[in-house]
């Protein structure tokens, strides 16, 4: 039995023998832990929920500032610890390395998260002791879970893109099923199960992170640093990061619309709805032309949230359950697409794997934090007005639509590469990683080598023309060859050594369309391989 268990978990040389080894689904346990502990009441009631909300405090003539202060403490501390840890990873990674480069974290991160989880569910009569125990658990789980988020983000960045596009939906749906099972448990059993989830996630990561994965991560990180020199990862923030923060704050507000905690059959129905929503969005995102972008996600999550807020406007508290369902389904779906998106972003060389995942999830957690603070502060004012809940719903819809329109032009990045560095030769030209294989051997251009064949050596960096001359040369060749505007776009990417899967995602077209454009370009230019095409541009 032990040998069978180890064979099931351990890495296999022949991936065709296993559809989805458990070790690669470890992100599902981390995602399930977050939803069990924070986003639902599946694991039970956090000790901080025993603090009366602002409305109850006002009814009992208790000092409202004290109640708001206590509510902010219990709501903000876990998220603040996660945000601070993720920010530290982003800023310190260039100097001390990524979390995966420190093997002790493979044990420390899950053990710290698991051991501190019960502290947040202990409720004692002494308010000071209660706050102390909760504070210990909140800070420790915030740090441990943030490290696990970053580590799994690194893993998704180094596995083949097609693999990550399949693993993320399976993991997310599995997480919803786990939360559903935990929600049916009573007493301290769900807390114990929730505490075990980070340990399972850490065990899976330990088995999944192979030496090959470590080498690929190091190559990706080195390539990005070579291209961007010593610029801070925060120096090029684009609109998309702001969009993530605002949208997730709206998601957070929608999840708190219900006056009573959602549990039992209603919660289980919402979890089933979330699983269905994830399956539909994932199928649309990874079938045909790849649509792995946050803007594609906005097209799904925004209408869902608007329907939830509309139900509150029309039916008041009776429609709050619809808003909660929209929030929970949106959270699951957002995590699913974001995990793939952040991984693709790192694989494209726009950030190191640790920075891409940490910065992306930092925006998500910061949005949660902002939504909680706004709700706690606005709740007394909202309850004092007959139409307070309606006003908040209308305001959320306006903000949601405005932000979506503001970020809709930025569909592929959340961190801008400095223009001066964007087109510089990457580390694959130094022999560190072959981007012609799309990092994972996904090359399928006409006349290109097979995935298991070595990539053709790139010309020395000193032989490359300047950025201005290179762009002008590409335009000149495209005009002389009579390339169409779309073919010219594909040609520019081919000249940079981009693969067909990369072009597919960058231009949001199908793999077949990208390959057809490449064939037409090769025919018009009279070349037979990608290397001949690159040599033509460099001549």
Buried (B, 14 or more C-beta within 10 A) or exposed (E): EEEEEEEEBEBEEEEEEBEEBBBBBBBBBBBBBBBBBBBBBBBBEBBBBBBBBBBEBBEEEEEEEEBBEBBBBBBBBBBBBBBBBBBBBBBEBBEEBBBBBBEEBBEBBBBBBBBBBBBBBBBBEEEEEBBEBBBBBBBBBBBBBBBBBBBBBBBBBBBBBEBBBBBBBBBBBBBBBBBBBBBEBEEEEBBBBBBBBBBBBBBBBBBBBEEEBBEBBBBBBBBBBBBBEEBEBEEBBBBBBBBBBBBBBBBBBBBBBBEEEBBEEBBBBBBBBBBEBBBEBBEEBBEEBBBBBBBBBBBBBBEBBBBBBBBBBEEBEEBBBBBBBBBBBBBBBBBBBBBBBBBBBBBBBBBBBBBBBBBBBBBBBBBBBBBBBBBBBBBBEBBEEEEBBBBBBBBBBEBBEEBBEBBEEBBBBBBBBEEEBBBBBBBBBBEBBBBBBBBBBBBBBBBBBEEEEEBBEBBEEEEBEEBEEBBEBBBEBBEEBEBBEBBBBBBBBBBBBBBBBBBBBBBBBBBEBBBBBBEBBBEBBEBEBBBBBBEBBBE
